[in-house]
């Protein structure tokens, strides 16, 4: 780990350098300390999202538009957590094993595009979150109008998800194709490493994503960084608006039910649960995506000095922990709010199986029907 020095803040006054250097180093230490924690969170996230997807795929869970979008979010989060755990584990191994030769060119390319897919699925998860909240609002808003039943159908969810997927794919390809790979100074094993022949070297490759000095800062790349950051911020701005509208429609629906009701109490409960679930997920998306979107915009605007640029990279790594926590909370929120989800989870994983079984010491129930009682006595004799 190389700490930041005053020369990394070129152009700043001496007093400003004195202020910024310890701040940057503190952020670097926090980002490094969170690396092991990120690995644990990623492992928990993989388990939680596997559980989440299995429950959502059960036949007892109705395939509404909101639930279909939630499955899409779960798939994105599962890939994110899986890659995040693998990437963090590789980083820990490489840091602890100084005698390990660098990865080959092929593995570098694979890792690079895996990072691109992670960025793609992360953006897609956020877009799906906006779609989910918007769809739920449209369903509640037009609940009494049969013409708008399409909003609650899986077909509507699939079409809108496909549009979001194509849009995110275009952004990913356009942005990540601008980075390049170069061969840097060959790797030489440290003196303390044994087992290497004399004069052994290995080719070492880096992408401009890993080394800020390799980036060719074109105007197009800067503009796109700002645009990509804005697309990460827009969902954060939309979530509070959609949450407010959902709560408003929920109160309106509750008051109208008091005047006249055609639905059962159970149907009321299911409607309220779904709306609360979507609203809670929107709140966690705000916490997870807002800071990262702002940092991406800053990266597009501020390209110098090196210390500030690297500090934003470390901050993104830190706030990435909130995104991982958000991916885990989707499952927790569903378990806490939705009775349908709870029932499906119990049926799937046999929770409470033993409580449903009759105890061997329990006595059979006695029928009050005289005819049935006589038949029972006859059978026993």
Residue pairs with C-beta under 8 A, 6 or more apart in sequence:
1 28
1 32
3 25
3 28
4 21
4 24
4 25
4 28
4 307
4 310
5 21
6 14
6 17
6 18
6 21
8 21
8 24
8 305
8 306
8 307
8 310
9 16
9 17
9 20
9 21
9 24
9 305
9 306
9 307
9 308
10 304
10 305
10 306
11 304
11 305
12 20
12 305
20 307
20 308
21 307
23 311
24 307
24 308
24 310
24 311
24 314
27 311
27 314
27 315
27 318
28 310
28 311
28 314
30 314
30 318
31 314
31 315
31 317
31 318
34 317
34 318
34 321
35 88
35 91
35 92
36 88
36 92
37 321
38 84
38 88
38 320
38 321
38 324
39 85
39 88
39 89
39 92
41 321
41 324
41 325
41 328
42 81
42 82
42 84
42 85
42 88
42 324
43 81
43 85
44 328
45 77
45 78
45 80
45 81
45 84
45 85
45 324
45 327
45 328
46 78
46 81
46 82
46 85
48 327
48 328
48 330
48 331
48 332
49 74
49 77
49 78
49 81
49 327
49 328
49 330
49 331
50 78
51 331
51 345
51 349
52 74
52 330
52 331
52 334
53 71
53 74
53 75
53 78
54 348
55 61
55 334
55 341
55 344
55 345
55 348
56 67
56 70
56 71
56 74
56 341
57 71
58 344
58 347
58 348
60 340
60 343
60 344
60 347
61 67
61 340
61 341
61 344
62 340
63 154
64 152
64 153
64 154
65 135
65 139
65 151
65 152
65 153
65 154
65 156
65 157
66 132
66 135
66 136
66 139
66 152
66 157
66 274
66 278
68 154
68 157
68 158
68 161
69 128
69 131
69 132
69 135
69 157
69 160
69 161
70 132
70 330
70 334
72 124
72 128
72 157
72 161
73 125
73 128
73 129
73 132
73 330
74 330
75 121
76 121
76 122
76 124
76 125
76 128
77 125
77 327
77 330
79 117
79 118
79 121
80 118
80 121
80 122
80 125
80 323
80 324
80 327
81 324
81 327
83 114
83 115
83 117
83 118
84 118
84 320
84 324
87 111
87 114
87 115
87 118
90 111
93 100
94 100
98 190
98 192
98 193
99 189
99 190
99 192
99 193
99 194
99 195
101 187
101 189
101 202
102 187
102 202
102 203
102 204
102 205
103 111
103 205
105 181
105 203
105 205
108 181
108 205
108 206
108 207
109 181
112 176
112 179
112 181
112 207
112 209
113 176
115 176
115 209
116 172
116 176
117 172
119 172
119 175
119 176
120 168
120 169
120 171
120 172
122 323
123 168
123 171
123 172
123 231
123 232
124 164
124 165
124 168
125 327
126 232
126 235
126 285
126 289
127 164
127 167
127 168
127 235
128 161
128 164
129 235
129 239
129 281
129 282
129 285
130 235
130 238
130 239
130 242
131 157
131 160
131 161
131 164
132 278
132 281
133 238
133 239
133 242
133 243
133 246
133 278
133 279
133 281
133 282
134 238
134 242
135 151
135 156
135 157
135 160
136 246
136 274
136 275
136 278
137 242
137 245
137 246
137 249
138 148
138 151
139 148
139 151
139 152
140 246
140 249
140 250
140 253
140 271
140 275
141 249
142 148
142 151
143 253
150 156
171 228
171 231
174 224
175 224
175 225
175 228
178 218
178 220
178 221
178 224
179 207
179 208
179 209
179 215
180 207
180 208
180 214
180 216
181 205
181 206
181 207
182 205
182 206
182 207
182 208
182 214
183 203
183 204
183 205
184 204
184 205
184 206
184 211
185 204
186 201
186 202
186 203
186 204
187 201
187 202
187 203
187 204
188 200
188 201
189 196
189 200
206 214
207 214
208 214
208 215
208 216
212 306
212 309
212 310
212 313
213 306
215 221
217 303
222 300
222 301
222 303
223 300
224 300
225 296
225 297
225 299
225 300
226 296
226 297
226 300
226 301
227 300
228 296
228 300
229 293
229 294
229 295
229 296
229 297
229 298
229 299
229 300
230 293
230 297
231 293
232 289
232 292
232 293
232 296
233 289
233 290
233 293
233 294
233 297
234 293
235 285
235 289
235 293
236 285
236 286
236 289
236 290
236 293
239 282
239 283
239 285
239 286
240 282
240 286
242 282
243 279
243 282
243 283
246 275
246 278
246 279
246 282
247 279
249 275
250 272
250 275
250 276
253 271
254 272
257 263
257 268
261 268
263 271
269 339
270 339
270 340
273 337
273 338
273 339
273 340
274 338
276 337
277 333
277 334
277 337
277 338
280 333
280 337
281 329
281 330
281 333
284 325
284 326
284 329
284 330
284 333
285 326
287 322
287 326
288 322
288 323
288 325
288 326
289 323
291 315
291 319
291 322
292 316
292 319
292 320
292 323
295 312
295 315
295 316
295 319
296 316
298 312
299 309
299 312
299 313
302 308
302 309
302 312
303 309
334 341
335 341
335 342
335 345
345 351
346 352
366 373
367 373
367 376
